[in-house]
Amino acid sequence: MKLIALVTIIMVFALTLTACSKPTVDSPDTDSYGKTIKPDHNVPEADRD
């Protein structure tokens, strides 16, 4: 019975840490909406297609 209680406490602690941690992905940059990615300037223009 003590083992079940210990495992339950550890699981609740782990879930609490996961829920309260910072998100892994930052929010997207709203200024970049609707803009296309600029082509790589190191690739010759003939080879970009």
Contacts in CASP RR format, 6 or more apart in sequence:
PFRMAT RR
TARGET T0000
AUTHOR 0000-0000-0000
METHOD contacts of the structure
MODEL  1
MKLIALVTIIMVFALTLTACSKPTVDSPDTDSYGKTIKPDHNVPEADRD
39 48 0 8 1.000
40 48 0 8 1.000
END
